[in-house]
Amino acid sequence: MSETGRPARIDDAAESSGAPADFARARGFGSVVGVPINVEGRLWGVMMAISLTAEPLPPDTEDRLAGFTDLVATAIANTQARVELRGAAEEQAALRRVATLVARAAPPKEVFAAVAAEAGQLLSADFAVLGRYEPNGTALYVAAWTRTGRDFPAGIQVPPGGRNVHTLVFESGCPARIDDYAAVSSGPASVVGKEWGFRATVCMPINVDGQLWGALSVASMNDKPMPSDTEDRLAGFTELVATAIANAETQAALTASRARIVAAADTARRRIERDLHDGPQQRLVSLALRVRTVQLSVPLDADELIRQLDEVTDGLAAAVDELREVARGIHPAVLAEGGLRPALKALARRSAIPVRLDIQTGERHPEPVETAAYYAVSEALTNAAKHSGATVVDVHVATRDGRLHVGIRDDGRGGAAPCRGSGLVGLTDRVEALGGQLRLHSPPGAGTTIRLTLPLTQQAPSEHTD
């Protein structure tokens, strides 16, 4: 029956041959009838009726067994369906957990670690490794998971060459598998795999924007090949990795673009401040001096002319003061020369509302950081004076964990919102362009609090996303 897939009968086991016949005779089998069990069109097994006497089994034995085999096949199919359904649910749950990380723009390293762990556990592998390719084909392992409890360290770099899944994927851009790693694989990556006990492995490429970025591989320590559907099941994870990388690169490009815009705006402010100082401001000062000179030549009895010249002189002096204030607001010289502490003290002195300063940092910080913090405090004080009805503003500045922390709180009426033209939208753009965060808390009747954090190490966006 094993060869035909149809019912079979042997009325005298003594006349049969082969290993099963030897087994039957040794146990005194006389007559045997076998009926196939087919599950979803495939031969799954056999149900047999056996007699220990010399008389053949009844002629309707095959038909009567067939009813049982149908029930067995149905039970097996249902069980397999439940197993497959449970496996599909587990796979979807694993993909959903990774997709959630991608959707909330989690750092790539967090996504990579989750992908390695979820893929390894879902596929019952012993290892899962996620690597990024360098231009020369070197695989840099950025995340790994092991079932063995032994840590597989990220950061290993493996040159290309030989026959191993990482080299095969790099050269072809297609999935690769090796079912007998110990006997078939070779090259630097093979040395690493054999050291860790790889016996069978499957590797899937990760493509970002049509270009090969890296690969996700799983490996086992037993002699059996990885399941035939491993490539298909890994594909969902590699697509999520590609999405996470593309999102991170887009965000990095956006941040870099915003940083360039902020830097260009600051440069323009400095140029305007310098032009005002060197041009109109100096011209007004010179005119005031000339008027004073003219006053010295006016007869003492020309009271009306003297009064008018005094008015002109006072007006010129006021215009110089106003222009100086404008220039100071565009780019305060005290910030560039003395740093954040004296600049914030100057803001507090000019504030229409009393300001309590708590500045716990005296060192200089990167210019973009100091500028962002200064304008945040300046904007908050201006808003408080115009809109809040506050009686005091507290400003706290400190450095912690490699970041500058600034808090501004007033005791006014609250209800502030960035969408109401408060200038907070521009401040948020400036802060986020530097890799920082700005948070506004302003419940009605409970004052307004602005908190921002700015990284003190300013780094250019990396060419690669780790």
C-alpha positions as CSV (number, residue, x, y, z in Angstrom):
1,M,0.0,0.0,0.0
2,S,2.9,2.4,0.7
3,E,3.7,2.4,-3.0
4,T,0.1,2.6,-4.4
5,G,-1.7,4.7,-1.9
6,R,-4.7,2.2,-2.1
7,P,-6.0,-0.4,0.3
8,A,-4.0,-3.6,0.5
9,R,-4.6,-7.1,1.8
10,I,-2.4,-10.1,2.7
11,D,-4.3,-13.2,3.7
12,D,-1.1,-15.1,4.7
13,A,1.7,-13.2,6.2
14,A,4.0,-16.1,5.7
15,E,3.9,-15.4,1.9
16,S,4.9,-11.7,2.3
17,S,8.5,-10.5,2.0
18,G,10.6,-7.6,3.2
19,A,11.4,-6.1,6.6
20,P,7.7,-5.5,7.5
21,A,6.9,-9.1,6.6
22,D,9.7,-10.3,8.9
23,F,8.3,-8.1,11.7
24,A,4.7,-9.6,11.1
25,R,5.8,-13.2,11.0
26,A,7.9,-12.7,14.2
27,R,4.7,-11.7,16.0
28,G,2.5,-14.4,14.5
29,F,0.5,-12.3,12.2
30,G,-1.8,-14.3,9.9
31,S,-3.9,-12.0,7.8
32,V,-3.4,-8.2,7.4
33,V,-5.6,-5.5,5.8
34,G,-4.3,-1.9,5.4
35,V,-6.3,1.2,4.4
36,P,-4.5,4.5,3.6
37,I,-5.2,7.7,5.6
38,N,-5.1,10.6,3.3
39,V,-5.0,14.2,4.7
40,E,-5.8,17.0,2.2
41,G,-4.9,14.7,-0.7
42,R,-1.7,13.5,0.7
43,L,-0.9,10.0,2.1
44,W,-0.4,10.6,5.8
45,G,-0.4,7.0,7.2
46,V,-2.2,3.7,7.3
47,M,-4.8,1.9,9.5
48,M,-4.4,-1.9,9.7
49,A,-6.5,-4.7,10.9
50,I,-4.5,-7.8,11.9
51,S,-5.6,-11.4,12.6
52,L,-3.4,-13.9,14.5
53,T,-5.3,-16.9,13.0
54,A,-4.8,-18.6,9.6
55,E,-8.3,-17.5,8.4
56,P,-8.4,-14.4,6.2
57,L,-10.1,-11.3,7.5
58,P,-13.7,-10.7,6.3
59,P,-14.0,-9.4,2.7
60,D,-15.6,-6.2,3.8
61,T,-12.8,-5.3,6.2
62,E,-11.4,-2.6,3.8
63,D,-14.8,-0.8,3.5
64,R,-15.4,-0.9,7.2
65,L,-11.9,0.4,8.0
66,A,-12.4,3.2,5.4
67,G,-15.0,4.8,7.7
68,F,-12.5,5.0,10.5
69,T,-9.7,6.4,8.3
70,D,-12.0,9.2,7.1
71,L,-12.6,10.2,10.8
72,V,-8.9,9.9,11.5
73,A,-8.1,12.1,8.5
74,T,-10.6,14.7,9.6
75,A,-9.2,14.8,13.1
76,I,-5.6,15.1,11.8
77,A,-6.6,17.9,9.4
78,N,-8.3,19.8,12.2
79,T,-5.3,19.4,14.4
80,Q,-3.0,20.6,11.7
81,A,-5.2,23.5,11.0
82,R,-5.2,24.5,14.6
83,V,-1.4,24.2,14.7
84,E,-1.0,26.2,11.5
85,L,-3.5,28.8,12.8
86,R,-1.7,29.1,16.1
87,G,1.6,29.4,14.2
88,A,0.2,32.1,12.0
89,A,-1.2,34.0,15.0
90,E,2.2,33.8,16.7
91,E,3.9,35.0,13.5
92,Q,1.5,37.9,13.2
93,A,1.9,38.8,16.8
94,A,5.7,38.9,16.5
95,L,5.5,41.0,13.3
96,R,3.0,43.3,15.0
97,R,5.4,43.9,18.0
98,V,8.2,44.8,15.6
99,A,5.8,46.9,13.5
100,T,4.8,48.9,16.6
101,L,8.4,49.8,17.2
102,V,8.8,50.9,13.6
103,A,5.6,52.9,13.8
104,R,6.7,54.9,16.8
105,A,10.1,55.5,15.2
106,A,12.0,53.6,17.8
107,P,15.8,53.9,17.5
108,P,17.1,51.5,14.8
109,K,19.2,49.5,17.4
110,E,16.1,48.8,19.4
111,V,14.3,47.6,16.2
112,F,17.3,45.5,15.2
113,A,17.4,43.7,18.6
114,A,13.7,43.1,18.6
115,V,13.8,41.6,15.1
116,A,16.6,39.2,16.0
117,A,14.8,38.0,19.1
118,E,11.4,37.7,17.5
119,A,12.7,35.9,14.4
120,G,14.9,33.5,16.4
121,Q,12.1,32.5,18.8
122,L,9.4,32.3,16.1
123,L,11.4,30.0,13.9
124,S,12.7,27.9,16.9
125,A,16.2,28.7,15.8
126,D,19.3,28.7,18.1
127,F,20.7,31.9,16.6
128,A,19.4,35.0,14.8
129,V,21.9,37.5,13.5
130,L,21.2,40.8,11.8
131,G,24.1,42.3,9.8
132,R,24.8,45.4,7.7
133,Y,27.0,45.2,4.7
134,E,29.9,47.6,4.2
135,P,30.6,48.6,0.5
136,N,33.4,46.0,0.3
137,G,31.0,43.2,1.4
138,T,32.2,43.0,5.0
139,A,29.3,42.1,7.3
140,L,29.0,44.1,10.4
141,Y,26.7,42.4,13.0
142,V,24.5,45.0,14.5
143,A,22.2,42.7,16.5
144,A,22.0,39.1,17.6
145,W,19.9,36.7,19.6
146,T,20.8,33.2,21.0
147,R,18.8,30.5,22.6
148,T,21.9,29.1,24.2
149,G,22.3,31.9,26.8
150,R,25.8,32.7,25.4
151,D,26.0,36.3,24.3
152,F,26.7,36.8,20.6
153,P,28.3,40.3,20.7
154,A,27.2,42.9,18.2
155,G,30.0,44.8,16.4
156,I,31.7,41.7,14.9
157,Q,33.0,42.5,11.4
158,V,33.4,39.5,9.0
159,P,35.1,40.0,5.6
160,P,33.5,38.4,2.6
161,G,34.8,35.3,0.8
162,G,34.3,31.6,0.7
163,R,31.0,29.8,0.8
164,N,28.8,31.1,3.5
165,V,25.3,32.6,3.6
166,H,26.5,36.2,4.1
167,T,28.9,36.1,1.2
168,L,26.3,34.3,-1.0
169,V,23.6,37.0,-0.2
170,F,26.1,39.8,-0.8
171,E,27.1,38.4,-4.2
172,S,23.7,37.5,-5.4
173,G,21.3,39.7,-3.5
174,C,19.1,36.6,-3.1
175,P,18.2,34.4,-0.1
176,A,20.7,31.7,0.7
177,R,20.7,28.5,2.8
178,I,23.3,26.0,3.8
179,D,21.8,22.8,5.3
180,D,25.1,21.2,6.3
181,Y,27.2,24.1,7.6
182,A,30.0,22.0,9.0
183,A,30.7,20.2,5.7
184,V,29.9,22.8,3.1
185,S,30.7,26.3,4.4
186,S,34.0,28.1,4.1
187,G,35.5,31.6,4.5
188,P,35.7,34.0,7.4
189,A,32.0,34.0,8.2
190,S,32.1,30.2,8.2
191,V,34.8,30.3,10.9
192,V,32.6,32.4,13.1
193,G,29.5,30.2,12.5
194,K,31.4,26.9,13.2
195,E,32.9,28.4,16.4
196,W,29.3,29.1,17.6
197,G,28.1,25.6,16.5
198,F,26.0,26.4,13.4
199,R,24.8,23.3,11.6
200,A,22.1,24.7,9.3
201,T,21.4,28.3,8.4
202,V,19.2,30.5,6.2
203,C,19.9,34.1,5.3
204,M,17.6,36.8,3.8
205,P,18.7,40.0,2.2
206,I,17.5,43.4,3.5
207,N,17.0,45.9,0.7
208,V,16.4,49.6,1.4
209,D,15.3,51.8,-1.5
210,G,16.3,49.1,-4.0
211,Q,19.8,48.7,-2.6
212,L,21.2,45.8,-0.6
213,W,21.7,47.1,3.0
214,G,22.3,43.9,5.0
215,A,20.9,40.5,5.9
216,L,18.9,38.7,8.5
217,S,20.0,35.1,9.2
218,V,18.9,32.3,11.5
219,A,20.8,29.2,12.4
220,S,20.3,25.9,14.3
221,M,22.7,23.6,16.1
222,N,21.0,20.3,15.1
223,D,21.6,18.3,11.9
224,K,18.2,18.9,10.4
225,P,17.8,21.6,7.7
226,M,15.9,24.7,8.6
227,P,12.2,24.4,7.6
228,S,11.4,24.9,4.0
229,D,9.2,28.0,4.7
230,T,12.0,29.8,6.7
231,E,12.8,32.2,3.8
232,D,9.1,33.2,3.5
233,R,8.7,33.7,7.2
234,L,11.9,35.8,7.5
235,A,10.7,38.1,4.6
236,G,8.2,39.9,6.9
237,F,10.9,40.8,9.3
238,T,13.3,42.0,6.6
239,E,10.6,44.3,5.2
240,L,10.1,45.8,8.6
241,V,13.8,46.3,9.1
242,A,14.0,48.0,5.7
243,T,11.1,50.3,6.7
244,A,12.8,51.2,10.0
245,I,16.0,52.0,8.2
246,A,14.3,54.1,5.6
247,N,12.4,56.0,8.2
248,A,15.5,56.6,10.3
249,E,17.4,57.8,7.2
250,T,14.5,60.1,6.3
251,Q,14.4,61.5,9.8
252,A,18.2,62.0,9.8
253,A,18.0,63.9,6.5
254,L,15.1,66.0,7.8
255,T,17.0,66.8,11.0
256,A,20.1,67.7,9.0
257,S,18.0,69.9,6.7
258,R,16.3,71.7,9.7
259,A,19.7,72.2,11.3
260,R,21.1,73.8,8.2
261,I,18.0,76.1,8.0
262,V,18.5,77.1,11.7
263,A,22.2,77.7,11.2
264,A,21.5,79.8,8.1
265,A,19.0,81.8,10.0
266,D,21.5,82.4,12.9
267,T,24.1,83.5,10.4
268,A,21.7,85.9,8.8
269,R,20.8,87.3,12.3
270,R,24.5,87.9,13.0
271,R,25.0,89.6,9.7
272,I,22.0,91.9,10.3
273,E,23.2,92.7,13.8
274,R,26.6,93.5,12.5
275,D,25.2,95.6,9.6
276,L,23.0,97.5,12.0
277,H,25.9,98.2,14.3
278,D,28.3,99.2,11.6
279,G,25.8,101.1,9.5
280,P,22.7,102.9,10.8
281,Q,23.7,102.8,14.4
282,Q,27.1,104.4,13.8
283,R,25.5,106.9,11.4
284,L,23.0,108.0,14.1
285,V,25.8,108.3,16.6
286,S,27.8,110.5,14.2
287,L,24.7,112.7,13.5
288,A,24.1,113.1,17.2
289,L,27.7,114.3,17.7
290,R,27.4,116.7,14.8
291,V,24.2,118.2,16.3
292,R,26.0,118.6,19.6
293,T,28.8,120.4,17.7
294,V,26.3,122.7,16.0
295,Q,24.8,123.4,19.4
296,L,28.1,124.8,20.6
297,S,28.0,127.5,17.9
298,V,24.4,128.6,18.5
299,P,24.1,132.0,20.3
300,L,23.1,131.7,23.9
301,D,20.0,133.9,23.4
302,A,18.6,131.5,20.6
303,D,16.5,129.6,23.2
304,E,14.0,128.2,20.7
305,L,16.8,126.8,18.4
306,I,18.7,125.4,21.3
307,R,15.5,123.6,22.5
308,Q,14.9,122.2,19.0
309,L,18.4,121.0,18.8
310,D,18.1,119.3,22.2
311,E,15.0,117.5,21.0
312,V,16.8,116.3,17.9
313,T,19.8,115.2,20.0
314,D,17.5,113.3,22.4
315,G,15.6,111.8,19.5
316,L,18.8,110.6,17.9
317,A,20.0,109.1,21.3
318,A,16.6,107.3,21.7
319,A,16.9,106.0,18.1
320,V,20.3,104.7,18.9
321,D,19.0,103.0,22.0
322,E,16.1,101.5,20.2
323,L,18.3,100.3,17.4
324,R,20.7,98.8,19.9
325,E,17.8,96.9,21.5
326,V,16.7,95.6,18.1
327,A,20.3,94.5,17.4
328,R,20.5,92.8,20.8
329,G,17.3,90.9,20.1
330,I,18.5,89.7,16.7
331,H,21.7,88.2,18.1
332,P,22.7,89.3,21.6
333,A,26.4,90.1,21.8
334,V,26.5,89.2,25.5
335,L,25.5,85.6,24.5
336,A,28.3,85.3,22.0
337,E,30.9,86.9,24.3
338,G,30.0,85.7,27.8
339,G,27.8,82.6,27.3
340,L,24.4,81.6,28.6
341,R,24.7,82.7,32.2
342,P,25.3,86.5,31.6
343,A,22.9,86.4,28.6
344,L,20.0,85.0,30.8
345,K,20.9,87.5,33.5
346,A,20.5,90.3,31.0
347,L,17.2,88.9,29.9
348,A,16.0,88.7,33.5
349,R,17.0,92.4,34.2
350,R,15.0,93.6,31.2
351,S,11.9,91.4,31.9
352,A,8.7,93.1,32.7
353,I,7.9,90.3,35.2
354,P,10.3,89.4,38.1
355,V,12.5,86.5,37.2
356,R,14.1,84.0,39.6
357,L,17.1,82.5,38.0
358,D,18.6,79.1,39.0
359,I,21.6,78.5,36.7
360,Q,23.6,75.5,37.7
361,T,26.0,75.6,34.9
362,G,28.8,78.1,34.2
363,E,30.8,76.5,31.4
364,R,30.4,77.3,27.8
365,H,28.3,75.0,25.6
366,P,28.1,74.6,21.8
367,E,26.9,77.8,20.2
368,P,23.7,76.3,18.7
369,V,22.7,74.9,22.1
370,E,23.3,78.2,23.9
371,T,21.4,80.1,21.2
372,A,18.4,77.7,21.4
373,A,18.2,77.9,25.2
374,Y,18.5,81.7,25.1
375,Y,15.7,82.2,22.6
376,A,13.5,79.7,24.5
377,V,13.8,81.7,27.7
378,S,13.4,85.0,25.8
379,E,10.2,83.8,24.0
380,A,8.8,82.4,27.3
381,L,9.4,85.7,29.1
382,T,7.9,87.7,26.3
383,N,4.8,85.4,26.2
384,A,4.5,85.6,30.0
385,A,4.6,89.4,30.0
386,K,2.0,89.7,27.1
387,H,-0.5,87.0,27.9
388,S,-0.1,85.2,31.2
389,G,-0.8,87.7,33.9
390,A,2.0,86.1,35.9
391,T,3.6,87.7,38.9
392,V,6.9,85.7,38.7
393,V,8.8,83.5,36.3
394,D,11.2,80.7,37.5
395,V,14.0,79.7,35.1
396,H,16.1,76.7,35.9
397,V,19.2,75.6,33.9
398,A,21.4,72.6,34.5
399,T,23.5,70.0,32.7
400,R,22.8,66.3,33.3
401,D,23.5,63.1,31.4
402,G,25.3,65.0,28.6
403,R,22.3,67.2,28.0
404,L,21.4,70.8,28.8
405,H,18.0,71.0,30.7
406,V,16.1,74.2,30.8
407,G,12.8,74.8,32.6
408,I,10.7,78.0,32.5
409,R,7.6,78.2,34.7
410,D,5.2,81.1,35.4
411,D,2.3,81.4,37.8
412,G,-0.1,82.9,35.3
413,R,-3.4,81.9,33.9
414,G,-2.1,79.1,31.6
415,G,-3.8,77.9,28.5
416,A,-0.9,78.5,26.2
417,A,-0.8,76.6,22.9
418,P,1.8,76.6,20.1
419,C,-0.9,77.0,17.5
420,R,-1.8,80.5,18.9
421,G,1.2,82.3,17.5
422,S,3.3,82.1,20.6
423,G,6.5,81.4,18.7
424,L,6.8,78.0,20.2
425,V,6.5,76.3,16.8
426,G,9.7,77.9,15.7
427,L,11.4,77.1,19.0
428,T,10.4,73.5,18.7
429,D,11.8,73.3,15.2
430,R,15.1,74.8,16.4
431,V,15.3,72.4,19.4
432,E,14.4,69.3,17.5
433,A,16.9,70.3,14.7
434,L,19.6,69.9,17.4
435,G,18.3,66.5,18.5
436,G,16.5,67.9,21.5
437,Q,12.9,68.0,22.8
438,L,10.6,70.8,23.9
439,R,7.6,70.1,26.0
440,L,4.8,72.5,26.9
441,H,2.4,72.1,29.9
442,S,-0.1,74.8,30.3
443,P,-3.4,73.8,31.9
444,P,-5.9,76.6,32.3
445,G,-5.5,78.4,35.6
446,A,-2.3,76.6,36.6
447,G,0.5,78.5,34.9
448,T,2.7,77.5,32.0
449,T,5.8,75.3,32.1
450,I,8.2,74.9,29.2
451,R,10.9,72.2,29.5
452,L,13.5,71.6,26.9
453,T,16.5,69.3,26.7
454,L,19.4,69.7,24.3
455,P,22.3,67.3,23.6
456,L,25.6,68.9,24.4
457,T,27.5,66.8,21.8
458,Q,26.5,68.0,18.4
459,Q,27.2,65.4,15.7
460,A,26.7,65.4,12.0
461,P,24.3,62.8,10.6
462,S,26.0,59.5,10.0
463,E,26.3,58.0,6.5
464,H,25.1,54.7,7.9
465,T,22.2,53.9,10.2
466,D,23.3,51.5,13.0
